[in-house]
Amino acid sequence: MEYLQRVVESSQMFSNALGPITILYLCALLYLIVKRKEIRYGTELVWINLLILLIVLNPTFADLYLKELVWRSYWVLPVLVVIAYAAVDFFQKQAFDWKKKLCILMGFIILCLGGFVYDGSSWSLAANPYKIPQEYIEVYDYLLQQDKDPRVVMPKGLYTYARQYSSQIKLLYGRDIEGYMWGVADESIVTLADNLMSAKPDYEQAYEALTAYQCDYLVINTKKQTKPDQVQGFRYKTTIDDYAVYQIL
């Protein structure tokens, strides 16, 4: 039931993200199913879509392979291909005058279903060529100045871009701790991450795990977490914007 619920939630996320385009896709797929024998490669396209839907809507498949990432499986659906293929075939079968009118109508519908992407809500001017927040780069540069391949534990946000900036920064965990890809199999790392992501981490307990995993540095968000200044084993190094860097002794 857990994975069935996850499939249902992922389907709702997919539908909400596409909006009315979901209806266009389903209508186009239905059209291809009905007309599949009259359309070149129509049968193949229908079976490909049905096979993908059978996989992504299958709770057993989600349980065995996708775990927390059910929603990503919907990306393989050829939504635009199906809509375009069905629309072109439908227009071709109309009288010439109707073709022009239907093309104009289809273009108008697409314009109405879309949105203006350059309104500033979905993009911003890049602060640097890496397209990474500048304060993150300063933290990464500082760590790399201290050690050519530091093993680091850092908060969410920082660990998202660390490997994108430099493969020399060795992370104990990254987005895998949130369930991306296959997640983290080691429960002790999950426990450590939960501890360090809390507002008041237990740094004495964290120190034992950090040394066991041979970590060199700990980075914390000073606006969201308490500092380990009074805890033995952590040496304060520097603060960059909201992030404090501690060396693990």
C-alpha positions as CSV (number, residue, x, y, z in Angstrom):
1,M,0.0,0.0,0.0
2,E,2.9,2.4,0.7
3,Y,4.2,2.1,-2.9
4,L,0.7,2.3,-4.3
5,Q,0.2,5.5,-2.5
6,R,3.6,6.8,-3.8
7,V,2.5,6.0,-7.3
8,V,-0.7,7.9,-6.9
9,E,1.1,10.9,-5.4
10,S,3.7,10.8,-8.2
11,S,0.9,10.7,-10.8
12,Q,-0.7,13.7,-9.2
13,M,2.6,15.6,-9.2
14,F,3.1,14.8,-12.9
15,S,-0.4,15.9,-13.8
16,N,-0.1,19.1,-11.8
17,A,3.2,19.9,-13.4
18,L,1.9,19.5,-16.9
19,G,-1.5,21.0,-16.2
20,P,-3.9,20.9,-19.1
21,I,-1.2,19.3,-21.3
22,T,-1.9,16.1,-19.4
23,I,-5.4,16.1,-21.0
24,L,-3.9,16.8,-24.4
25,Y,-1.6,13.9,-24.0
26,L,-4.3,11.4,-22.9
27,C,-6.6,12.6,-25.8
28,A,-3.7,12.2,-28.3
29,L,-2.9,8.7,-26.9
30,L,-6.5,7.7,-27.2
31,Y,-6.6,9.0,-30.8
32,L,-3.5,7.0,-31.6
33,I,-5.0,3.8,-30.0
34,V,-8.2,4.2,-32.2
35,K,-6.3,5.1,-35.4
36,R,-3.1,3.1,-34.8
37,K,-3.6,0.8,-37.9
38,E,-4.1,3.8,-40.2
39,I,-1.0,5.7,-39.0
40,R,2.6,4.8,-39.9
41,Y,4.3,3.6,-36.8
42,G,1.1,4.2,-34.9
43,T,1.0,0.7,-33.4
44,E,4.6,0.9,-32.2
45,L,4.1,4.3,-30.6
46,V,1.0,3.1,-28.8
47,W,2.7,0.0,-27.4
48,I,5.7,2.0,-26.3
49,N,3.5,4.4,-24.3
50,L,1.4,1.6,-22.8
51,L,4.5,-0.3,-21.8
52,I,6.0,2.8,-20.1
53,L,2.7,3.5,-18.4
54,L,2.5,-0.1,-17.2
55,I,5.9,0.2,-15.7
56,V,5.7,3.6,-14.1
57,L,2.2,2.9,-12.7
58,N,3.3,-0.5,-11.2
59,P,3.7,-0.4,-7.4
60,T,5.8,-3.5,-7.6
61,F,8.3,-1.9,-9.9
62,A,8.3,1.2,-7.7
63,D,9.1,-1.0,-4.7
64,L,11.9,-3.0,-6.3
65,Y,13.7,-0.3,-8.2
66,L,12.5,3.3,-7.8
67,K,12.0,3.6,-4.0
68,E,11.6,7.4,-3.3
69,L,12.1,8.3,-7.0
70,V,8.8,7.2,-8.5
71,W,8.0,10.7,-9.9
72,R,11.2,10.7,-12.0
73,S,10.0,7.7,-14.0
74,Y,7.4,9.8,-15.6
75,W,10.1,11.8,-17.4
76,V,10.5,8.9,-20.0
77,L,6.9,9.4,-21.2
78,P,7.1,10.8,-24.8
79,V,4.3,13.3,-24.0
80,L,5.1,15.9,-26.7
81,V,5.9,13.3,-29.3
82,V,2.5,11.7,-28.8
83,I,0.7,15.1,-29.0
84,A,2.6,16.2,-32.1
85,Y,2.2,12.9,-33.9
86,A,-1.5,12.7,-33.2
87,A,-2.1,16.4,-34.1
88,V,-0.1,16.2,-37.4
89,D,-2.0,13.0,-38.5
90,F,-5.4,14.6,-37.6
91,F,-4.6,17.8,-39.5
92,Q,-3.5,15.9,-42.6
93,K,-6.8,14.2,-42.9
94,Q,-8.8,17.4,-42.9
95,A,-9.8,19.6,-45.9
96,F,-7.3,22.3,-46.8
97,D,-9.3,25.2,-45.4
98,W,-9.8,23.3,-42.1
99,K,-6.1,22.5,-41.9
100,K,-5.2,26.2,-41.7
101,K,-8.0,26.9,-39.2
102,L,-7.0,23.9,-37.0
103,C,-3.3,24.8,-37.0
104,I,-4.2,28.3,-35.9
105,L,-6.5,26.9,-33.2
106,M,-3.9,24.4,-32.0
107,G,-1.2,27.2,-31.8
108,F,-3.7,29.4,-29.8
109,I,-4.4,26.5,-27.4
110,I,-0.6,25.9,-26.9
111,L,-0.1,29.6,-26.2
112,C,-2.9,29.6,-23.7
113,L,-1.7,26.5,-21.9
114,G,1.9,27.8,-21.7
115,G,3.3,30.7,-19.7
116,F,5.8,33.5,-19.9
117,V,9.1,31.9,-18.7
118,Y,11.0,35.2,-18.6
119,D,9.1,36.8,-15.8
120,G,12.0,36.4,-13.3
121,S,10.3,33.7,-11.2
122,S,12.0,30.8,-12.9
123,W,15.4,32.3,-13.8
124,S,17.9,34.8,-12.5
125,L,21.2,36.3,-13.7
126,A,24.1,33.9,-12.9
127,A,26.5,35.2,-10.2
128,N,29.4,33.4,-11.9
129,P,30.3,31.1,-14.8
130,Y,29.6,28.0,-12.7
131,K,25.9,29.1,-12.1
132,I,26.4,28.4,-8.4
133,P,25.7,30.8,-5.5
134,Q,28.9,32.8,-4.9
135,E,29.0,32.1,-1.2
136,Y,29.0,28.3,-1.9
137,I,32.0,28.8,-4.2
138,E,33.9,30.7,-1.5
139,V,33.3,27.8,0.9
140,Y,34.5,25.2,-1.6
141,D,37.6,27.3,-2.4
142,Y,38.4,27.6,1.2
143,L,38.1,23.9,1.8
144,L,40.3,23.1,-1.2
145,Q,42.9,25.6,0.0
146,Q,43.1,23.7,3.3
147,D,43.3,20.2,1.7
148,K,43.6,19.1,-1.9
149,D,40.8,16.4,-1.4
150,P,39.0,17.2,1.9
151,R,36.4,14.8,3.2
152,V,33.5,17.0,4.3
153,V,30.1,17.0,5.8
154,M,28.0,20.0,4.8
155,P,24.4,21.1,5.0
156,K,21.7,20.9,2.3
157,G,22.4,23.4,-0.5
158,L,26.1,23.3,-0.1
159,Y,26.3,19.5,-0.8
160,T,24.0,19.9,-3.8
161,Y,26.5,21.8,-5.8
162,A,29.8,20.6,-4.3
163,R,30.6,17.8,-6.8
164,Q,29.4,20.1,-9.7
165,Y,32.1,22.6,-8.7
166,S,34.9,20.1,-7.9
167,S,35.3,16.4,-7.7
168,Q,38.1,16.8,-5.3
169,I,35.7,17.6,-2.5
170,K,34.8,14.2,-0.9
171,L,31.3,14.2,0.5
172,L,30.2,11.7,3.1
173,Y,26.7,12.1,1.8
174,G,24.9,14.4,-0.7
175,R,21.4,14.4,-2.2
176,D,21.4,10.6,-1.8
177,I,20.5,11.3,1.9
178,E,17.2,12.8,0.6
179,G,16.3,9.6,-1.3
180,Y,17.7,10.6,-4.7
181,M,19.1,7.8,-6.8
182,W,19.2,4.8,-4.5
183,G,19.4,6.6,-1.2
184,V,21.9,5.7,1.6
185,A,22.1,2.1,2.7
186,D,24.2,2.8,5.8
187,E,21.8,3.6,8.6
188,S,24.5,5.1,10.7
189,I,25.1,7.8,8.0
190,V,21.3,8.5,7.9
191,T,21.3,8.9,11.7
192,L,24.3,11.2,11.5
193,A,22.7,13.3,8.8
194,D,19.4,13.6,10.7
195,N,21.4,14.7,13.7
196,L,23.5,17.3,11.9
197,M,20.5,18.7,10.0
198,S,18.6,19.4,13.2
199,A,18.5,22.9,14.7
200,K,20.4,21.7,17.8
201,P,22.7,18.9,16.8
202,D,24.3,16.6,19.3
203,Y,27.9,17.3,18.4
204,E,29.4,14.9,20.8
205,Q,27.5,12.0,19.2
206,A,28.3,13.4,15.8
207,Y,32.0,13.6,16.5
208,E,32.2,9.9,17.1
209,A,30.6,9.2,13.7
210,L,32.6,11.8,11.9
211,T,35.9,10.5,13.1
212,A,34.8,6.9,12.3
213,Y,34.2,7.9,8.7
214,Q,37.5,9.9,8.7
215,C,35.9,13.2,7.9
216,D,38.2,16.3,7.8
217,Y,35.8,19.2,8.0
218,L,32.2,20.0,9.1
219,V,30.3,23.0,7.6
220,I,27.2,24.2,9.4
221,N,24.6,26.9,8.6
222,T,24.9,29.3,11.5
223,K,21.5,30.8,10.9
224,K,19.8,27.4,11.3
225,Q,22.0,25.5,13.7
226,T,23.8,25.9,17.0
227,K,27.6,25.9,16.9
228,P,30.0,23.2,18.3
229,D,32.3,25.8,19.8
230,Q,32.3,24.3,23.3
231,V,32.6,20.7,22.0
232,Q,36.0,19.0,22.1
233,G,37.2,17.7,18.8
234,F,36.0,20.7,16.6
235,R,38.4,23.5,15.7
236,Y,36.8,26.6,14.4
237,K,38.4,27.8,11.1
238,T,36.4,30.5,9.4
239,T,32.9,31.9,8.7
240,I,31.8,32.6,5.1
241,D,28.5,34.4,5.0
242,D,26.1,32.1,6.9
243,Y,28.4,29.1,6.9
244,A,31.0,28.2,9.6
245,V,33.8,25.8,8.8
246,Y,35.2,23.5,11.6
247,Q,38.1,21.1,11.3
248,I,37.6,17.7,12.9
249,L,40.5,16.8,15.1
